[in-house]
Amino acid sequence: MFPIINIGPLAIQSPGLIFIIGLWVGLWIAEKYLSDSGIDSNTFNNLVFLTLMLGIVGGRITYAIQHADAFILDPFSLVSLNTNLFDLRGGLFFAFFAGLIYGGRKELDLWQTLDALTPLLGILAIALGLSNLASGSNFGVLSNLPWAVELWGVKRHPTQLYQIIISVLILFILWPGRAVVKKLDPGQYFLLFAAASSAGYIFIAKFTANINLLVSGFRLEQIFAWLILALSLWGFNLRSK
């Protein structure tokens, strides 16, 4: 793990740097295929910037609400550059509704916009896996398998590597320039990506140690992923002409 990159007197947090690079690469790839959606590049960039900013702020706020005692003692932690002080579900919630509001004001077609965002989401999924690998977040359960990695003094499943490999495979199969992708109806590209990502996460969550465990071995994140998978497949069929 390499959470900090030292360049002379500078100490750069590698998870944040990886995410920024992933955002830049994802925007570059997504813009190459914007002509198929009919969305103006400036509008698209503003949409991404707004949802990203609201997502970051919302994720920090929801994390602070869940850990209110710590932030009351140290209010300046709200503006900390520590990427671990973030609630992903809260960030996604704020980003989603910010995108809906902005898209509605700009009269953007919902399904074409989601399709245009899909390559960016695919790159960010890879960047998230690399960020987790750099920081040691989302580490795996104990394992004696030959490919287990040593973390926190014990051998564990390399769940961060699982996430990276699955995300790369999904983006490779669903690359926006492929002929099979271009034949999909509006919205089906995004829904297929959401279904594949949910299925991959269901697999990864089985080996992840630091997620919420419910009764009978079921995990909250897995149940949520199963719900997204079912809704994505249902929506994919509905979007078919």
Secondary structure, 3 states (H helix, E strand, C coil): CCCEEEECCEEEEHHHHHHHHHHHHHHHHHHHCHHHCCCCHHHHHHHHHHHHHHHHHHHHHHHHHHCHHHHHHCHHHHHCCCCCCCCHHHHHHHHHHHHHHHHHHCCCCHHHHHHHHHHHHHHHHHHHHHHHHHHCCCCECECCCCCCEEECCEEECCHHHHHHHHHHHHHHHCCCCCHHHHCCCCCHHHHHHHHHHHHHHHHHHCCECCCCECHHHCEHHHHHHHHHHHHHHHHHHHHCC
